[in-house]
Amino acid sequence: RRVHGGNIFINFLINERKMANQSEIIDLMRPHMKKISVPDHFTPVFKSECQFSFDTPFSPNGLYVNLGNYLAYGQDYLHLDHQRTGNCLYLHQKWNKVRKQVDPTEETPTKLAIGVDGGFQLDDQKYEIVKQNAVVLIPQGLRVEFPCADLPVLITQVVEAILNHVDTLDAPQITSWEDEVKESIYAKDLVQVKPEKPIPSNPSLWKCEETGRTDNLWLNLSDGYIGGGRKNWDGSGGSGSALRHYEEMKSQGKNYPLVVKLGTITPRGADVYSYAANENDMVLDPYLAKHLEHWGINIMNMQKTEKTMAELQIDLNKNWEFDKITESGKDLERVFEPGCVGLKNLGSTCYINAVVQTLFTLPEVSERYLMNGKPEQFFRSSPPLPAGDILTQMAKLANGLLTDRYTNQNFSDPNSESSIRPTMFRTLVTKGHAEFSSGHQQDSGEFFQYLLETVKRLEQKESSRIDINNSIDSWFRFETEERYECSVSHKVMYKSSGDIMLGLSIPVDQATNLDEVAAYEERKQKRQKIEEKDDDAVKPRVPFSACLSSFANTELINGFFSTATNSHGTATKSVRVKKFPKYLMVQLRRYYIASDWTPKKLDVLVDVPDVIDLEFLRAKGKQAHEELLPEQADGLSVLPPPTASFVPDELLVSQLMSMGFSENGSRRAAIATKNAGIETAAEWVFSHMADPDFNDPIQEQQQQQ
């Protein structure tokens, strides 16, 4: 007997229970065949992960698949499924990883890819999987190894169908990835000026026209300029003169975006990069042979003399010293305890893992989904398909992350795990969302807001099963107070709004090390002209208090309609927090709009102290000496009644779309900001991208607002 979740039950020692006569076991199985059937191609089959835990066929006790409903359970929850369904026949999968004996040189990646020939290997490429299968009869705990010629045909057909079926959780996932290179939109009609100088056919004569360096050289396909490549993210690389030449030509109205890396040219092609703002990446040039011939280079006679960008990237991934970005010089000790269980990346899901790990550090989450036998309660009351139940999946996550169930310390054993795969959870919460259900990188702030709204909605549907007085987003919800003061009448207006995340801009000009940054940039400019190794980059360090102060600053608003003067003018606006949450989630806005109207990301460090005083942000409400602006007749708006449909500026919409935003979202931004300009509109987009209707078509009444 074993105590589990507060209940005592018989823990069937299935692997030890035997009968002398196998035919007797099979005879005991026959009466239960009426509950099983062969799954077809369209039948959902969950055979790789327990519905209530993160056990898999690689777990110490394997995994059991119900032959009646094709759902899998770990041994600790086998009894519960038997009680819930009455089914007695299960497929027991017990797998082990055995490392393959391969030539070490074959393990060295040769291309920037995962799961494909020449790329980084997946686990199933490193190991041989030894599989043991059996048909098990519950509650007797009797088993027959599979395959077995004596098993009834129906049982054999059901087991074979399950084994050959694609797992429902695996179907939408991608098991390989390769760095995708797209054709440049500038390649077909590329401008090439008349050659004024020959490009030497001897590679030893190639050199940077600015620095004289002979390595990492890039040829501009438009004007024949040879310059140095940019630095890599680890500080290695070239002088950046090729990019500076492009920018100089661009300032003169000449668009020469495509460059080819000399030394990588072969009859099969070469590395081509586009400096254009709307590409700014490695690209394909289908007309490369023609473009090189223009400069006297015969692609058929060229041989590779330098590593390609993919090869360099692989080297960096393999050899990067991670102490540069972690705690350099410190002797760190691995921790194995509840709350320190990892989440595996399911393919660009780091943003999901970051949010989940943060959320499950809160004691309220443990109390809500784990304490007082909550998992067992949710599991027993779950619907026939637990994978589709939010309470089950949240309790499953809590059980996996906040207990010692998966804190395994045996790293030498490839079958041991100290992390879990949140596959069912991800599938459930991202269902129906075009972006989060894809394999693309996403914004963690947007996902946090989406997750709370999704969990709140799904929990409300299951309110009879969970005894709570508040929704999950209530821990983070706060209320802000916006104060507007008319610059002419000095009368004021107050508006309140709620949110679950406080967005803060980063005032780089208030960095505490501006002198050090300036000195570093000066050294950097000098080093670009000589062969000298770069030292560690000096990044601006901005105090978190400066971000808070920037949020609290008074802002001047243009185009404000004052009901006191019945005209448009200016007003000052300030924002304070009217009601603080228990946990304040803060998003630092690293993206901004550059002078060329493209979104850029700030490369800065923000120093956050352990203790933060937010009292100066507390709202005070209307003061005794203040006079309120009169309300309009409708009592709702300070804007004049619309006289005609508001038309978004097509140029502004086009600029936003060129930055990668959808047409509907771009139109919403133009309307919401009254065509105030690209910077204001883009700021609105960054703040509203997570809105559920952001990409929806705009109705006529919205255009009149």
C-alpha positions as CSV (number, residue, x, y, z in Angstrom):
1,R,0.0,0.0,0.0
2,R,1.2,3.5,-0.7
3,V,-0.1,7.0,0.3
4,H,-0.6,9.2,-2.7
5,G,-2.5,12.6,-2.7
6,G,-4.1,11.8,0.6
7,N,-5.6,8.6,-0.6
8,I,-4.5,5.0,0.0
9,F,-4.6,2.7,-2.9
10,I,-3.1,-0.5,-4.2
11,N,0.1,0.2,-6.2
12,F,0.1,-2.6,-8.7
13,L,3.6,-4.1,-9.1
14,I,2.9,-4.9,-12.6
15,N,6.4,-5.8,-13.7
16,E,6.6,-8.4,-10.9
17,R,3.2,-10.1,-11.2
18,K,3.3,-13.2,-13.3
19,M,1.3,-16.4,-14.0
20,A,2.8,-19.6,-15.1
21,N,0.4,-20.1,-18.1
22,Q,0.3,-17.2,-20.6
23,S,-2.9,-18.6,-22.2
24,E,-4.7,-18.1,-18.9
25,I,-3.7,-14.5,-18.8
26,I,-5.0,-14.0,-22.4
27,D,-8.3,-15.8,-21.5
28,L,-8.7,-13.2,-18.6
29,M,-8.3,-10.4,-21.1
30,R,-10.9,-11.6,-23.6
31,P,-14.0,-10.4,-21.7
32,H,-12.7,-6.8,-21.7
33,M,-12.2,-6.6,-25.5
34,K,-15.7,-5.2,-25.9
35,K,-14.4,-1.9,-24.6
36,I,-11.7,-1.5,-27.2
37,S,-11.6,-0.6,-30.9
38,V,-9.0,0.2,-33.6
39,P,-8.3,3.9,-33.9
40,D,-8.4,5.3,-37.4
41,H,-6.2,8.0,-38.9
42,F,-8.4,10.8,-37.6
43,T,-8.8,9.5,-34.1
44,P,-6.8,11.5,-31.5
45,V,-4.1,9.4,-29.8
46,F,-2.1,10.7,-26.8
47,K,0.6,8.0,-26.3
48,S,3.7,10.0,-25.4
49,E,2.8,11.8,-22.2
50,C,0.7,11.2,-19.1
51,Q,-2.5,13.2,-19.0
52,F,-1.9,14.0,-15.3
53,S,1.9,14.1,-15.0
54,F,5.0,14.5,-17.2
55,D,5.8,10.8,-17.3
56,T,6.8,9.4,-20.7
57,P,7.8,6.0,-22.0
58,F,11.3,6.9,-20.8
59,S,10.2,7.3,-17.2
60,P,11.3,4.6,-14.7
61,N,7.9,2.9,-14.8
62,G,7.1,3.7,-18.4
63,L,3.7,4.8,-19.7
64,Y,0.4,3.1,-20.0
65,V,-2.0,3.8,-22.9
66,N,-5.7,3.0,-22.4
67,L,-6.8,0.7,-25.3
68,G,-10.3,2.1,-25.1
69,N,-9.7,5.9,-25.3
70,Y,-6.0,6.0,-26.4
71,L,-5.0,8.3,-23.5
72,A,-1.7,7.7,-21.7
73,Y,-1.1,7.6,-17.9
74,G,1.9,7.1,-15.7
75,Q,1.9,4.3,-13.1
76,D,0.9,6.6,-10.3
77,Y,-2.3,7.5,-12.1
78,L,-3.1,4.2,-13.7
79,H,-5.5,3.3,-10.9
80,L,-7.4,6.6,-11.3
81,D,-8.0,6.1,-15.0
82,H,-9.1,2.5,-14.4
83,Q,-11.6,3.8,-11.8
84,R,-12.8,6.6,-14.1
85,T,-13.2,4.6,-17.3
86,G,-13.6,1.0,-16.1
87,N,-11.2,-0.1,-18.8
88,C,-8.9,-3.0,-18.0
89,L,-6.6,-3.3,-21.0
90,Y,-3.5,-1.1,-21.5
91,L,-0.5,-0.9,-23.7
92,H,2.6,-0.5,-21.5
93,Q,5.5,1.3,-23.2
94,K,9.0,1.2,-21.5
95,W,11.7,2.8,-23.5
96,N,15.4,3.3,-22.9
97,K,18.0,5.5,-24.6
98,V,21.3,3.9,-25.5
99,R,24.0,6.2,-26.9
100,K,25.1,5.4,-30.4
101,Q,28.7,4.6,-31.1
102,V,29.6,7.1,-33.8
103,D,32.8,8.7,-35.2
104,P,33.3,12.0,-33.2
105,T,34.0,13.8,-36.4
106,E,30.5,13.0,-37.6
107,E,29.0,14.8,-34.7
108,T,30.6,18.1,-35.7
109,P,27.9,20.4,-37.3
110,T,28.6,21.8,-40.8
111,K,25.5,23.9,-41.3
112,L,23.3,26.2,-39.2
113,A,20.5,23.8,-38.8
114,I,18.8,21.5,-36.2
115,G,17.6,18.0,-37.0
116,V,18.8,17.8,-40.6
117,D,21.9,16.3,-42.2
118,G,25.0,18.3,-41.2
119,G,23.2,20.3,-38.5
120,F,23.0,20.0,-34.7
121,Q,21.7,16.6,-33.7
122,L,18.4,15.9,-31.9
123,D,18.3,13.3,-29.1
124,D,16.9,10.6,-31.5
125,Q,20.0,11.1,-33.7
126,K,22.4,10.6,-30.7
127,Y,20.7,7.6,-29.1
128,E,19.4,4.2,-30.1
129,I,15.9,3.8,-28.6
130,V,15.3,0.3,-27.1
131,K,11.5,-0.2,-26.8
132,Q,9.7,-2.8,-24.8
133,N,5.9,-3.1,-25.2
134,A,3.4,-5.3,-23.4
135,V,-0.3,-5.6,-23.0
136,V,-1.4,-5.3,-19.3
137,L,-4.5,-6.4,-17.5
138,I,-5.7,-4.1,-14.7
139,P,-6.4,-4.5,-11.7
140,Q,-4.8,-8.0,-11.7
141,G,-1.5,-6.5,-12.9
142,L,-0.9,-9.3,-15.4
143,R,1.1,-8.7,-18.6
144,V,1.8,-10.3,-22.0
145,E,4.9,-9.1,-23.9
146,F,4.1,-7.6,-27.3
147,P,4.1,-8.8,-30.0
148,C,2.6,-12.1,-29.2
149,A,1.1,-14.5,-31.7
150,D,-1.3,-15.8,-29.1
151,L,-3.0,-12.5,-28.4
152,P,-6.5,-12.0,-30.0
153,V,-6.4,-10.3,-33.4
154,L,-8.4,-7.3,-32.1
155,I,-5.9,-6.6,-29.3
156,T,-3.0,-6.9,-31.7
157,Q,-4.7,-4.6,-34.2
158,V,-5.4,-2.0,-31.5
159,V,-1.9,-2.0,-30.2
160,E,-0.3,-1.9,-33.6
161,A,-2.6,1.0,-34.6
162,I,-1.6,3.0,-31.5
163,L,2.1,2.3,-32.0
164,N,2.0,3.4,-35.6
165,H,-0.3,6.4,-35.0
166,V,1.2,10.0,-34.9
167,D,0.8,11.4,-31.4
168,T,-1.8,14.2,-31.4
169,L,0.7,16.4,-29.5
170,D,3.4,15.8,-32.0
171,A,1.5,16.4,-35.2
172,P,1.8,20.2,-35.4
173,Q,5.4,20.3,-34.2
174,I,8.5,20.8,-36.3
175,T,11.4,18.5,-35.5
176,S,14.0,20.2,-37.6
177,W,15.0,23.8,-38.3
178,E,17.3,25.4,-40.7
179,D,18.3,29.0,-41.0
180,E,16.0,30.2,-43.8
181,V,17.5,32.5,-46.5
182,K,15.0,34.3,-48.7
183,E,15.5,35.8,-52.1
184,S,16.3,39.5,-52.0
185,I,13.7,41.8,-53.5
186,Y,16.5,43.9,-54.9
187,A,18.3,41.2,-56.8
188,K,16.3,41.2,-60.0
189,D,16.6,44.9,-60.8
190,L,19.9,45.6,-59.0
191,V,21.6,48.8,-60.0
192,Q,25.2,48.2,-61.2
193,V,27.3,51.2,-62.2
194,K,29.9,51.1,-65.0
195,P,33.2,49.6,-63.6
196,E,35.8,52.2,-63.1
197,K,38.4,49.8,-61.7
198,P,39.0,46.1,-62.2
199,I,38.5,43.6,-59.4
200,P,41.7,41.5,-59.2
201,S,41.2,37.8,-60.2
202,N,43.8,36.8,-57.6
203,P,42.2,36.6,-54.1
204,S,45.5,37.5,-52.4
205,L,45.2,41.0,-53.9
206,W,41.7,41.7,-52.4
207,K,41.8,44.2,-49.5
208,C,39.5,46.6,-47.7
209,E,39.5,50.0,-49.3
210,E,39.3,51.7,-46.0
211,T,41.5,49.7,-43.6
212,G,43.7,47.6,-45.9
213,R,42.6,44.4,-44.1
214,T,42.5,41.2,-46.2
215,D,40.1,39.1,-44.2
216,N,36.3,39.1,-43.9
217,L,35.9,41.2,-47.1
218,W,32.6,42.0,-48.8
219,L,32.1,43.3,-52.4
220,N,29.3,45.7,-53.0
221,L,27.6,44.3,-56.1
222,S,26.4,47.8,-57.2
223,D,29.6,49.9,-57.3
224,G,32.4,47.4,-56.7
225,Y,33.5,48.8,-53.3
226,I,35.4,46.2,-51.1
227,G,34.9,46.7,-47.4
228,G,35.1,44.9,-44.1
229,G,32.2,43.0,-42.6
230,R,30.6,43.8,-39.3
231,K,31.6,42.5,-36.0
232,N,30.0,39.3,-34.7
233,W,28.0,39.3,-31.5
234,D,31.0,38.0,-29.6
235,G,33.2,40.9,-30.6
236,S,35.1,39.1,-33.4
237,G,34.7,40.0,-37.1
238,G,35.5,42.9,-39.3
239,S,35.7,46.7,-39.3
240,G,32.2,47.4,-40.6
241,S,33.5,49.6,-43.5
242,A,31.2,47.8,-46.0
243,L,28.2,48.9,-44.0
244,R,29.5,52.4,-43.6
245,H,30.0,52.7,-47.4
246,Y,26.4,51.6,-47.9
247,E,25.1,54.2,-45.5
248,E,27.2,56.9,-47.1
249,M,25.8,56.0,-50.5
250,K,22.3,55.9,-49.1
251,S,22.7,59.4,-47.8
252,Q,23.6,60.5,-51.3
253,G,20.4,58.9,-52.7
254,K,22.1,55.8,-54.0
255,N,20.6,52.5,-52.9
256,Y,23.4,49.8,-53.2
257,P,22.1,47.2,-50.7
258,L,23.6,43.9,-51.8
259,V,27.1,42.7,-50.9
260,V,28.8,39.3,-51.4
261,K,31.5,37.8,-49.1
262,L,34.7,37.4,-51.1
263,G,36.3,34.0,-50.3
264,T,32.9,32.2,-50.2
265,I,32.3,32.4,-53.9
266,T,32.1,28.9,-55.6
267,P,30.2,27.6,-58.6
268,R,27.4,26.8,-56.2
269,G,27.0,30.3,-55.0
270,A,28.2,32.5,-52.1
271,D,27.2,34.4,-49.0
272,V,25.1,37.5,-50.0
273,Y,23.9,40.1,-47.5
274,S,21.3,42.9,-47.9
275,Y,21.9,46.1,-45.9
276,A,18.4,47.3,-46.8
277,A,16.4,48.2,-43.7
278,N,13.5,45.9,-44.8
279,E,15.8,42.9,-45.2
280,N,19.0,43.4,-43.2
281,D,19.8,39.7,-43.4
282,M,21.5,37.0,-45.4
283,V,19.6,36.7,-48.7
284,L,19.6,34.7,-52.0
285,D,20.7,36.4,-55.2
286,P,19.5,34.2,-58.1
287,Y,21.5,36.5,-60.5
288,L,24.7,36.3,-58.6
289,A,26.8,34.9,-61.5
290,K,25.6,37.8,-63.7
291,H,26.3,40.4,-61.0
292,L,29.8,39.0,-60.4
293,E,30.5,38.8,-64.1
294,H,29.8,42.6,-64.3
295,W,33.0,43.0,-62.1
296,G,35.0,40.5,-64.1
297,I,34.6,37.6,-61.6
298,N,33.8,34.2,-63.3
299,I,31.9,32.3,-60.6
300,M,32.8,29.0,-62.3
301,N,36.6,29.5,-61.6
302,M,36.2,30.6,-58.0
303,Q,37.2,28.4,-55.0
304,K,36.2,28.8,-51.3
305,T,38.9,30.4,-49.1
306,E,37.0,31.6,-46.1
307,K,34.3,30.2,-43.8
308,T,30.7,31.0,-44.7
309,M,28.5,33.0,-42.2
310,A,26.7,29.7,-41.3
311,E,30.0,28.1,-40.5
312,L,31.1,31.0,-38.4
313,Q,27.8,31.1,-36.6
314,I,28.1,27.4,-35.8
315,D,31.6,28.0,-34.4
316,L,30.3,30.8,-32.2
317,N,27.4,28.6,-30.9
318,K,29.8,25.8,-30.1
319,N,32.7,27.8,-28.6
320,W,30.9,30.8,-27.0
321,E,32.1,31.3,-23.4
322,F,28.8,31.6,-21.6
323,D,30.4,33.1,-18.5
324,K,30.4,36.4,-20.4
325,I,26.6,36.5,-20.1
326,T,26.2,34.7,-16.7
327,E,28.1,35.0,-13.5
328,S,31.7,35.0,-14.7
329,G,34.3,33.7,-12.2
330,K,31.8,32.3,-9.8
331,D,31.7,28.6,-8.8
332,L,28.0,27.9,-9.3
333,E,26.4,24.8,-7.8
334,R,23.5,23.0,-9.5
335,V,20.3,23.1,-7.4
336,F,17.8,20.2,-7.3
337,E,14.7,21.0,-5.4
338,P,11.1,21.9,-5.9
339,G,10.7,25.2,-7.8
340,C,14.0,24.6,-9.6
341,V,12.7,22.2,-12.3
342,G,13.4,23.2,-15.9
343,L,11.0,23.6,-18.9
344,K,12.2,22.2,-22.2
345,N,12.1,24.4,-25.3
346,L,9.5,23.0,-27.7
347,G,10.7,25.1,-30.6
348,S,10.9,28.9,-30.1
349,T,8.9,28.6,-26.9
350,C,11.4,30.3,-24.5
351,Y,8.9,33.2,-24.1
352,I,6.3,30.7,-22.8
353,N,8.8,29.1,-20.5
354,A,9.9,32.4,-19.1
355,V,6.3,33.5,-18.3
356,V,5.3,30.1,-16.8
357,Q,8.4,29.9,-14.6
358,T,7.7,33.5,-13.3
359,L,4.1,32.8,-12.7
360,F,4.7,29.6,-10.8
361,T,7.0,31.2,-8.3
362,L,4.0,32.9,-6.7
363,P,2.7,31.3,-3.5
364,E,-0.9,32.0,-4.7
365,V,-0.3,29.6,-7.7
366,S,0.9,26.9,-5.4
367,E,-2.1,27.4,-3.1
368,R,-4.5,27.5,-6.1
369,Y,-3.3,24.4,-7.9
370,L,-1.1,22.3,-5.6
371,M,-1.8,22.6,-1.9
372,N,-4.3,20.4,0.0
373,G,-4.4,17.7,-2.6
374,K,-5.6,20.1,-5.3
375,P,-4.1,18.1,-8.2
376,E,-5.9,14.9,-7.2
377,Q,-9.2,16.8,-6.9
378,F,-8.8,18.4,-10.3
379,F,-7.7,15.1,-11.9
380,R,-10.7,13.1,-10.5
381,S,-13.2,15.8,-11.7
382,S,-11.5,16.3,-15.1
383,P,-13.5,15.7,-18.3
384,P,-12.9,12.6,-20.4
385,L,-10.1,14.4,-22.2
386,P,-7.9,15.9,-19.5
387,A,-5.5,17.4,-22.1
388,G,-8.2,19.9,-22.9
389,D,-8.9,21.0,-19.3
390,I,-7.2,24.1,-17.9
391,L,-7.5,23.1,-14.3
392,T,-5.9,19.7,-15.0
393,Q,-3.0,21.3,-16.9
394,M,-2.3,24.0,-14.4
395,A,-2.3,21.5,-11.6
396,K,-0.1,19.2,-13.7
397,L,2.4,22.0,-14.2
398,A,2.3,22.9,-10.5
399,N,2.9,19.2,-9.6
400,G,5.8,19.1,-12.0
401,L,7.5,22.4,-11.2
402,L,6.9,22.8,-7.5
403,T,7.5,19.2,-6.2
404,D,10.5,16.9,-6.2
405,R,8.9,14.6,-8.7
406,Y,11.3,15.6,-11.5
407,T,14.3,16.9,-9.6
408,N,16.6,14.1,-10.9
409,Q,20.3,14.6,-10.3
410,N,21.7,11.8,-12.4
411,F,22.9,13.7,-15.5
412,S,25.0,10.8,-16.7
413,D,21.9,8.7,-17.4
414,P,20.3,9.8,-20.7
415,N,16.9,8.4,-19.4
416,S,16.9,10.7,-16.4
417,E,15.2,14.1,-16.6
418,S,15.5,17.2,-14.5
419,S,13.1,19.2,-16.7
420,I,9.6,18.8,-18.1
421,R,7.9,19.4,-21.5
422,P,4.8,21.6,-21.2
423,T,3.4,20.2,-24.5
424,M,-0.2,19.8,-23.4
425,F,-0.3,23.1,-21.6
426,R,1.1,25.0,-24.6
427,T,-1.3,23.2,-27.0
428,L,-4.3,24.1,-24.8
429,V,-3.6,27.8,-24.0
430,T,-2.4,28.7,-27.6
431,K,-5.2,26.9,-29.4
432,G,-6.8,29.2,-31.9
433,H,-4.1,31.9,-31.7
434,A,-2.4,32.4,-35.0
435,E,0.9,33.6,-33.6
436,F,1.3,31.8,-30.2
437,S,0.3,28.4,-31.7
438,S,3.0,28.8,-34.4
439,G,6.7,28.0,-34.1
440,H,7.8,31.6,-34.2
441,Q,9.4,33.7,-31.5
442,Q,7.0,35.9,-29.7
443,D,7.0,38.7,-27.1
444,S,6.8,37.4,-23.5
445,G,4.9,40.5,-22.3
446,E,2.1,39.9,-24.9
447,F,2.0,36.2,-24.0
448,F,1.7,37.0,-20.3
449,Q,-1.3,39.2,-20.9
450,Y,-2.8,36.6,-23.3
451,L,-2.2,33.7,-20.8
452,L,-3.9,35.4,-17.9
453,E,-6.9,36.3,-20.0
454,T,-7.1,32.7,-21.4
455,V,-6.7,31.0,-18.0
456,K,-9.3,33.4,-16.5
457,R,-11.8,32.6,-19.3
458,L,-11.3,28.8,-19.1
459,E,-11.5,28.8,-15.3
460,Q,-14.8,30.7,-15.4
461,K,-16.2,27.8,-17.5
462,E,-15.1,25.4,-14.7
463,S,-16.2,27.5,-11.8
464,S,-18.0,24.6,-10.1
465,R,-14.7,22.7,-9.8
466,I,-12.6,25.4,-8.3
467,D,-13.2,27.2,-5.0
468,I,-11.8,30.7,-5.7
469,N,-13.0,34.2,-4.9
470,N,-10.9,36.0,-7.5
471,S,-9.6,35.5,-11.0
472,I,-5.9,34.8,-11.8
473,D,-5.4,38.3,-13.3
474,S,-6.6,40.0,-10.1
475,W,-3.1,39.5,-8.5
476,F,-1.7,41.7,-11.2
477,R,-4.5,44.1,-12.0
478,F,-4.0,47.8,-11.1
479,E,-5.7,51.0,-11.9
480,T,-4.2,54.2,-13.3
481,E,-5.4,57.7,-13.1
482,E,-4.7,60.1,-16.1
483,R,-4.9,63.8,-15.3
484,Y,-5.3,66.3,-18.1
485,E,-5.0,70.1,-17.6
486,C,-6.2,72.5,-20.3
487,S,-3.3,74.9,-21.0
488,V,-5.8,77.8,-21.5
489,S,-8.4,77.4,-18.8
490,H,-6.3,75.3,-16.4
491,K,-9.4,73.2,-15.7
492,V,-8.7,69.5,-15.3
493,M,-10.1,66.1,-16.3
494,Y,-9.5,62.7,-14.7
495,K,-9.7,59.4,-16.4
496,S,-9.2,55.9,-14.9
497,S,-8.2,52.7,-16.7
498,G,-7.1,49.3,-15.6
499,D,-4.2,47.1,-16.8
500,I,-2.1,44.1,-15.7
501,M,1.3,45.3,-17.0
502,L,3.1,48.6,-16.5
503,G,5.0,49.6,-19.6
504,L,8.1,51.7,-19.0
505,S,10.3,53.5,-21.5
506,I,14.1,53.5,-21.0
507,P,15.6,57.0,-20.9
508,V,19.1,56.1,-22.3
509,D,20.2,59.7,-21.8
510,Q,20.0,59.2,-18.1
511,A,22.5,56.3,-18.1
512,T,25.0,56.5,-15.2
513,N,28.0,55.6,-17.3
514,L,27.6,58.0,-20.3
515,D,31.3,59.0,-20.1
516,E,32.4,55.3,-20.2
517,V,30.0,54.6,-23.2
518,A,31.3,57.6,-25.1
519,A,35.0,56.6,-24.5
520,Y,34.2,53.0,-25.6
521,E,32.5,54.3,-28.8
522,E,35.6,56.5,-29.5
523,R,37.9,53.5,-29.1
524,K,35.6,51.4,-31.2
525,Q,35.8,53.9,-34.1
526,K,39.6,53.9,-33.9
527,R,39.8,50.1,-33.9
528,Q,37.7,49.9,-37.0
529,K,40.7,51.2,-39.0
530,I,43.3,48.9,-37.5
531,E,43.5,45.2,-36.7
532,E,42.9,45.2,-33.0
533,K,40.8,42.9,-30.9
534,D,37.8,44.5,-29.4
535,D,37.4,44.5,-25.6
536,D,34.1,43.8,-23.9
537,A,31.4,46.2,-25.0
538,V,30.4,49.0,-22.7
539,K,26.6,49.3,-22.6
540,P,24.6,52.2,-21.1
541,R,23.4,51.4,-17.6
542,V,20.1,53.0,-16.8
543,P,18.8,53.1,-13.2
544,F,15.3,51.6,-12.8
545,S,14.3,54.7,-10.9
546,A,14.9,56.7,-14.1
547,C,12.4,54.5,-16.0
548,L,9.9,55.2,-13.2
549,S,10.5,58.9,-13.3
550,S,10.1,59.0,-17.0
551,F,6.7,57.3,-16.6
552,A,5.8,60.0,-14.0
553,N,6.9,63.0,-16.1
554,T,4.3,65.4,-17.3
555,E,3.6,65.2,-21.0
556,L,2.4,68.0,-23.4
557,I,-0.5,66.9,-25.5
558,N,-1.3,68.7,-28.8
559,G,-4.7,68.7,-30.4
560,F,-6.5,68.4,-27.1
561,F,-10.2,69.4,-27.3
562,S,-11.1,71.5,-24.3
563,T,-14.8,71.7,-23.4
564,A,-14.0,74.9,-21.4
565,T,-12.8,76.8,-24.5
566,N,-14.7,74.6,-27.0
567,S,-11.6,74.4,-29.2
568,H,-8.5,72.4,-29.8
569,G,-5.3,73.3,-28.1
570,T,-2.7,71.9,-25.8
571,A,-2.9,70.2,-22.4
572,T,-0.6,68.6,-20.0
573,K,-1.0,65.0,-19.1
574,S,0.3,63.0,-16.1
575,V,-0.3,59.4,-15.1
576,R,-0.3,58.0,-11.6
577,V,-1.3,54.6,-10.1
578,K,-4.7,54.8,-8.4
579,K,-4.8,51.3,-7.1
580,F,-1.7,49.1,-6.8
581,P,-1.7,45.3,-7.4
582,K,-0.3,42.6,-5.2
583,Y,2.3,41.9,-7.9
584,L,3.3,44.7,-10.3
585,M,4.4,43.2,-13.6
586,V,6.7,45.7,-15.4
587,Q,7.6,45.6,-19.1
588,L,10.7,47.6,-20.2
589,R,10.1,48.9,-23.7
590,R,13.3,48.3,-25.5
591,Y,11.9,48.9,-28.9
592,Y,11.8,52.4,-30.4
593,I,11.4,54.1,-33.8
594,A,14.7,55.1,-35.4
595,S,15.2,58.1,-37.6
596,D,14.6,55.9,-40.7
597,W,11.1,54.9,-39.3
598,T,12.2,51.3,-38.6
599,P,11.8,49.6,-35.2
600,K,15.0,49.2,-33.3
601,K,15.9,47.5,-30.1
602,L,17.8,49.3,-27.3
603,D,21.0,47.4,-26.2
604,V,21.1,48.7,-22.6
605,L,21.3,47.4,-19.1
606,V,18.7,48.4,-16.5
607,D,19.8,48.2,-12.9
608,V,16.9,47.1,-10.7
609,P,17.3,47.4,-6.9
610,D,16.0,44.8,-4.5
611,V,13.7,47.4,-2.8
612,I,11.7,49.8,-4.8
613,D,9.7,52.7,-3.4
614,L,6.6,53.5,-5.6
615,E,4.9,55.8,-3.2
616,F,5.6,58.8,-5.4
617,L,3.5,57.2,-8.2
618,R,0.4,57.0,-6.0
619,A,-2.5,59.0,-7.4
620,K,-4.1,61.8,-5.2
621,G,-7.3,62.3,-7.1
622,K,-9.0,65.7,-7.6
623,Q,-7.6,68.4,-5.4
624,A,-9.8,71.0,-3.6
625,H,-8.4,73.9,-5.6
626,E,-9.0,72.2,-9.0
627,E,-12.0,72.9,-11.2
628,L,-13.1,70.1,-13.6
629,L,-13.6,70.6,-17.3
630,P,-17.3,70.5,-18.2
631,E,-18.6,67.3,-19.6
632,Q,-20.3,67.1,-23.0
633,A,-24.0,66.4,-23.3
634,D,-23.3,62.7,-23.6
635,G,-21.3,62.8,-20.4
636,L,-18.8,60.4,-21.9
637,S,-16.3,62.2,-24.1
638,V,-14.2,65.3,-24.3
639,L,-13.9,65.1,-28.0
640,P,-16.3,67.0,-30.4
641,P,-19.0,65.0,-32.0
642,P,-17.9,63.4,-35.2
643,T,-19.0,65.2,-38.4
644,A,-17.7,62.6,-40.8
645,S,-15.8,59.3,-41.0
646,F,-12.2,59.7,-39.9
647,V,-9.9,58.7,-42.7
648,P,-6.5,57.2,-41.8
649,D,-3.5,58.6,-43.6
650,E,-2.6,56.1,-46.2
651,L,1.1,57.1,-46.1
652,L,1.1,56.5,-42.4
653,V,-0.6,53.2,-42.8
654,S,1.9,52.2,-45.5
655,Q,4.8,53.2,-43.2
656,L,3.5,51.0,-40.4
657,M,2.9,48.1,-42.8
658,S,6.5,48.3,-44.0
659,M,7.6,47.8,-40.4
660,G,5.8,44.4,-40.5
661,F,2.4,45.3,-38.9
662,S,-0.9,44.1,-40.4
663,E,-3.0,46.5,-42.5
664,N,-5.9,46.4,-40.1
665,G,-3.6,47.0,-37.1
666,S,-1.9,49.8,-38.9
667,R,-5.2,51.5,-39.7
668,R,-6.3,51.1,-36.1
669,A,-3.1,52.9,-35.0
670,A,-3.7,55.7,-37.5
671,I,-7.3,56.2,-36.3
672,A,-6.5,56.0,-32.6
673,T,-3.7,58.6,-32.9
674,K,-5.5,60.8,-35.3
675,N,-2.7,60.5,-37.9
676,A,-0.4,62.1,-35.4
677,G,2.7,60.6,-37.0
678,I,4.8,57.5,-37.4
679,E,6.4,57.6,-33.9
680,T,3.1,58.1,-32.1
681,A,1.4,55.5,-34.2
682,A,4.1,53.0,-33.7
683,E,4.1,53.6,-29.9
684,W,0.3,52.9,-30.0
685,V,0.9,49.6,-31.9
686,F,3.5,48.4,-29.4
687,S,1.0,49.0,-26.6
688,H,-2.0,47.4,-28.3
689,M,-0.5,44.5,-30.3
690,A,-1.9,42.0,-27.8
691,D,-5.5,43.4,-28.1
692,P,-7.8,40.6,-29.3
693,D,-9.2,42.8,-32.1
694,F,-5.9,44.3,-33.2
695,N,-5.9,42.5,-36.6
696,D,-9.7,42.6,-37.1
697,P,-11.3,44.6,-39.9
698,I,-12.4,48.1,-38.7
699,Q,-16.1,48.9,-38.6
700,E,-17.5,52.2,-39.8
701,Q,-18.4,53.4,-36.3
702,Q,-14.8,53.0,-35.1
703,Q,-13.6,55.2,-37.9
704,Q,-15.9,58.0,-36.7
705,Q,-14.4,58.0,-33.2
